[in-house]
Amino acid sequence: MTAPGSQAGSTDAFSPSSNPIAALDPDTKSEGLPRDGGPAGLAASGAVALRFSSAAAWLIPISGLVLVLFLVVHLAGVSLAVLDPAGFEQLADVLHRQVWLVPLEVALAAALLLHPLLALVRTAANRRARGAVAGPQRSRRVGGLEGAAALAGRWTPWSGALVLLFLVVHLAQLRLHRPAAGGELAALLAALASPFSLALYGLAGAAVGLHLLQGHESAHRSLGWLEPANRERIRWAGRTLALILGAGFSLLPIALVLRASLAAGTP
C-alpha cells in the first residue's frame, strides 16, 4: 500500500521522511521556530515540516474528493434545468430556504481555497527538496489514456486555475445577488447570453474533466487506497467520472441556450 502523500510514478513525488527539513522554506520566520542553525533549530524545523507534509498529504485529496462529490450533486441538480425547468426552479427555491445552506457553502468555500493552496505549498516544498535537476522530468506513463493522464497531471495547475476563474465569475453572476424565487433559470440564461460567459462555462467543464483525469487516481494514491489489486478499477472509475463531469458541465450550458432558443421560437 502506498503511504499517504506519495506519488508513485509521478514526477512530483516526495516522501517527507526522506528529507523533512527540505520541505520547510529556509526563510520561514514563524513564531516559535528557533532562528539559529544549530541542531535544535534544524530538529524543530524538520518536525514542523514533517507535520505539515503529513497533514497536506491527507487534506489535499480529502478536500478534492469533497469537491468532486459536490460537483456530482450539482450537475444532477442543474441538469433539471434542461429536463424539467419547473422542477429545477422548485428545487432551487427549496434549497435557498434551507438553514444549512449557508454553512454548507462556507464549508465548500473552505475546501475550495484549501485544496489549491496546500497543493501549491506542497509543490514548492517538493521542488526545494528535489533540488536542481539535470533536465525536464518525464512520466513513465505513456501511450493512449496513460499518456493523456500524464498530460493532465502536467496541466493540473492550469486546469485548476481555469476552474477557479470560472467560479469567481459564476458566483458573481448568480450567488452574490441570489435570484428571486422562480428566477434562477432566467438569471442563468442571462449570464449565458454573453459569448464570453458561454465559452468560459464550456471551457471550465473541460478543465474539470481534465483535472479529474489525473486527480481521482492521485487522491486515492495519497490516501493509501490505491493497491495493485484495485488500481485498474480506480483508474477506470476516475476516467469515467472525468468524462461524465467534464462532458456534462461543458455541454450543459450549450443545451440550456439551445433549449431557450427553441422555446423562444415556438409560437
C-alpha positions as CSV (number, residue, x, y, z in Angstrom):
1,M,0.0,0.0,0.0
2,T,1.3,3.4,-0.9
3,A,1.9,5.7,2.1
4,P,-0.2,8.8,2.3
5,G,1.3,11.7,0.3
6,S,3.5,9.6,-2.0
7,Q,3.0,9.8,-5.8
8,A,4.3,6.5,-7.2
9,G,5.2,7.1,-10.8
10,S,4.5,10.8,-10.6
11,T,7.1,13.4,-11.4
12,D,6.2,15.3,-8.2
13,A,6.7,12.6,-5.7
14,F,8.1,13.5,-2.3
15,S,8.5,11.4,0.8
16,P,8.6,13.7,3.9
17,S,10.6,11.1,5.8
18,S,13.4,11.2,3.2
19,N,14.2,14.9,3.8
20,P,11.7,16.6,6.1
21,I,13.9,19.7,6.6
22,A,13.9,20.5,2.9
23,A,10.2,20.8,2.8
24,L,10.4,23.9,5.0
25,D,11.2,27.3,3.5
26,P,14.6,28.3,4.9
27,D,13.3,31.9,5.0
28,T,10.4,31.0,7.2
29,K,10.2,33.1,10.3
30,S,7.2,31.6,12.0
31,E,6.7,32.3,15.7
32,G,8.2,29.6,17.9
33,L,10.8,28.4,15.4
34,P,14.4,28.7,16.5
35,R,16.3,31.3,14.4
36,D,19.7,29.6,14.9
37,G,21.1,27.0,12.5
38,G,22.2,24.6,15.2
39,P,20.9,21.1,15.8
40,A,17.9,22.3,17.9
41,G,16.8,24.6,15.2
42,L,17.1,22.0,12.5
43,A,15.2,19.4,14.5
44,A,12.4,21.8,15.2
45,S,12.2,22.9,11.6
46,G,12.2,19.3,10.5
47,A,9.4,18.4,12.9
48,V,7.3,21.3,11.7
49,A,7.9,20.3,8.0
50,L,7.1,16.7,8.7
51,R,3.8,17.6,10.4
52,F,2.8,19.9,7.5
53,S,3.7,17.3,4.9
54,S,1.7,14.7,6.7
55,A,-1.4,17.0,7.1
56,A,-1.2,18.2,3.5
57,A,-1.0,14.6,2.3
58,W,-4.4,13.9,3.7
59,L,-6.1,17.3,3.4
60,I,-5.4,17.8,-0.3
61,P,-7.1,14.6,-1.5
62,I,-9.9,14.8,1.1
63,S,-10.8,18.3,0.1
64,G,-10.6,17.3,-3.6
65,L,-13.0,14.4,-3.1
66,V,-15.4,16.6,-1.1
67,L,-15.5,19.0,-4.1
68,V,-16.0,16.1,-6.6
69,L,-19.0,14.9,-4.5
70,F,-20.4,18.4,-4.7
71,L,-19.9,18.5,-8.5
72,V,-21.8,15.3,-9.0
73,V,-24.7,16.5,-6.9
74,H,-24.6,20.0,-8.6
75,L,-24.5,18.5,-12.1
76,A,-27.5,16.3,-11.3
77,G,-29.4,19.3,-10.0
78,V,-28.6,21.7,-12.8
79,S,-29.5,19.1,-15.4
80,L,-33.1,19.6,-14.3
81,A,-32.9,23.0,-16.0
82,V,-32.9,21.2,-19.3
83,L,-35.0,18.2,-18.5
84,D,-37.6,19.8,-16.2
85,P,-37.4,23.6,-15.9
86,A,-40.3,23.8,-13.4
87,G,-38.7,21.1,-11.3
88,F,-35.4,23.0,-11.4
89,E,-37.0,26.2,-10.1
90,Q,-38.8,24.3,-7.4
91,L,-35.6,22.6,-6.3
92,A,-33.7,25.9,-6.3
93,D,-36.4,27.5,-4.2
94,V,-36.4,24.7,-1.6
95,L,-32.6,24.7,-1.4
96,H,-32.4,28.5,-0.9
97,R,-34.7,28.3,2.1
98,Q,-32.7,25.7,4.0
99,V,-30.9,26.9,7.2
100,W,-28.0,24.6,6.4
101,L,-27.3,26.1,3.0
102,V,-25.0,28.9,4.2
103,P,-22.9,26.7,6.5
104,L,-22.6,24.2,3.6
105,E,-21.5,27.0,1.2
106,V,-18.9,28.2,3.7
107,A,-17.5,24.6,4.1
108,L,-17.3,24.2,0.3
109,A,-15.6,27.6,0.0
110,A,-13.1,26.4,2.7
111,A,-12.4,23.2,0.8
112,L,-12.1,25.1,-2.5
113,L,-9.5,27.5,-1.1
114,L,-7.6,24.9,1.0
115,H,-7.2,22.5,-2.0
116,P,-5.2,24.6,-4.4
117,L,-3.3,26.5,-1.6
118,L,-2.0,23.3,0.0
119,A,-1.2,21.9,-3.4
120,L,0.9,25.0,-4.3
121,V,2.7,24.9,-1.0
122,R,3.4,21.2,-1.3
123,T,4.7,21.6,-4.9
124,A,7.1,24.3,-3.8
125,A,8.3,22.2,-0.9
126,N,8.8,19.2,-3.2
127,R,10.8,21.3,-5.6
128,R,13.0,22.6,-2.8
129,A,13.5,19.0,-1.5
130,R,14.4,17.7,-5.1
131,G,16.9,20.5,-5.8
132,A,18.2,21.2,-9.2
133,V,17.5,18.5,-11.9
134,A,19.5,17.8,-15.0
135,G,16.6,18.1,-17.4
136,P,12.8,18.0,-17.6
137,Q,11.2,15.2,-15.8
138,R,9.1,12.7,-17.7
139,S,6.3,10.4,-16.6
140,R,6.7,6.7,-17.0
141,R,3.0,6.6,-18.2
142,V,3.0,6.9,-21.9
143,G,0.6,6.0,-24.7
144,G,-3.2,6.1,-25.0
145,L,-5.1,7.0,-21.9
146,E,-2.0,6.7,-19.8
147,G,-0.3,9.4,-21.8
148,A,-3.5,11.5,-21.5
149,A,-3.5,11.1,-17.7
150,A,0.2,12.1,-17.6
151,L,-0.5,15.2,-19.7
152,A,-3.5,16.0,-17.5
153,G,-1.1,15.9,-14.5
154,R,1.3,18.4,-16.1
155,W,-1.7,20.7,-16.9
156,T,-3.2,20.4,-13.4
157,P,-2.2,23.9,-12.3
158,W,-3.7,25.4,-15.5
159,S,-6.9,23.5,-15.4
160,G,-7.3,24.3,-11.7
161,A,-6.7,28.0,-12.4
162,L,-9.3,28.0,-15.1
163,V,-11.8,26.4,-12.7
164,L,-11.1,29.0,-10.1
165,L,-11.6,31.8,-12.6
166,F,-14.9,30.3,-13.6
167,L,-16.1,30.0,-10.0
168,V,-15.3,33.7,-9.4
169,V,-17.4,34.7,-12.4
170,H,-20.1,32.2,-11.7
171,L,-20.5,33.3,-8.0
172,A,-20.5,36.9,-9.0
173,Q,-23.3,36.2,-11.5
174,L,-25.6,34.0,-9.5
175,R,-24.7,34.0,-5.8
176,L,-23.6,37.5,-4.8
177,H,-27.1,38.5,-5.7
178,R,-29.4,35.5,-5.5
179,P,-32.2,35.4,-8.0
180,A,-35.7,35.7,-6.6
181,A,-37.8,32.6,-6.3
182,G,-38.7,31.3,-9.8
183,G,-35.9,33.4,-11.4
184,E,-32.9,31.0,-11.2
185,L,-33.1,29.7,-14.7
186,A,-33.7,33.2,-16.1
187,A,-30.7,34.5,-14.3
188,L,-28.6,31.6,-15.6
189,L,-29.7,32.2,-19.2
190,A,-29.0,35.9,-18.8
191,A,-25.4,35.0,-17.8
192,L,-25.0,32.6,-20.7
193,A,-26.2,35.3,-23.1
194,S,-22.7,36.6,-23.1
195,P,-20.4,34.8,-25.5
196,F,-17.5,35.2,-23.1
197,S,-19.5,33.5,-20.3
198,L,-20.8,30.7,-22.5
199,A,-17.2,30.0,-23.6
200,L,-15.9,30.2,-20.1
201,Y,-18.6,27.8,-18.8
202,G,-17.8,25.3,-21.5
203,L,-14.0,25.5,-21.0
204,A,-14.4,25.2,-17.3
205,G,-16.3,22.0,-17.7
206,A,-13.5,20.6,-19.9
207,A,-11.0,21.7,-17.2
208,V,-12.9,19.9,-14.6
209,G,-12.7,16.7,-16.6
210,L,-9.0,17.2,-17.3
211,H,-8.3,17.8,-13.6
212,L,-10.2,14.7,-12.6
213,L,-8.5,12.5,-15.2
214,Q,-5.3,12.7,-13.0
215,G,-6.7,13.9,-9.7
216,H,-9.0,11.0,-8.9
217,E,-6.2,8.4,-9.0
218,S,-3.8,10.7,-7.3
219,A,-6.2,11.3,-4.4
220,H,-6.7,7.5,-3.9
221,R,-2.9,7.1,-4.0
222,S,-2.3,9.8,-1.5
223,L,-4.8,8.3,0.9
224,G,-3.2,4.9,0.6
225,W,-6.3,3.4,-1.1
226,L,-4.6,2.5,-4.4
227,E,-3.2,-1.0,-4.5
228,P,-2.2,-3.4,-7.3
229,A,-5.5,-5.3,-6.7
230,N,-7.7,-2.3,-7.3
231,R,-5.5,0.0,-9.3
232,E,-7.3,-0.6,-12.7
233,R,-10.8,-0.3,-11.2
234,I,-9.9,3.0,-9.5
235,R,-8.3,4.3,-12.8
236,W,-11.3,3.5,-14.9
237,A,-13.7,4.9,-12.3
238,G,-11.7,8.1,-12.4
239,R,-11.7,8.2,-16.2
240,T,-15.5,7.6,-16.3
241,L,-16.1,10.2,-13.7
242,A,-13.9,12.7,-15.5
243,L,-15.8,12.0,-18.8
244,I,-19.2,12.4,-17.2
245,L,-18.5,15.6,-15.3
246,G,-16.3,17.1,-18.0
247,A,-18.8,16.5,-20.8
248,G,-21.7,17.3,-18.6
249,F,-20.5,20.7,-17.5
250,S,-19.2,21.5,-20.9
251,L,-22.4,20.6,-22.8
252,L,-25.0,21.7,-20.3
253,P,-24.6,25.5,-21.0
254,I,-24.9,24.9,-24.7
255,A,-28.0,22.7,-24.1
256,L,-29.6,25.4,-22.0
257,V,-29.0,28.1,-24.6
258,L,-30.4,25.9,-27.4
259,R,-33.4,24.9,-25.4
260,A,-34.1,28.6,-24.6
261,S,-33.7,29.5,-28.3
262,L,-36.1,26.8,-29.4
263,A,-38.6,27.7,-26.7
264,A,-38.5,31.4,-27.8
265,G,-39.1,30.4,-31.4
266,T,-42.2,28.3,-30.6
267,P,-45.4,30.1,-31.5
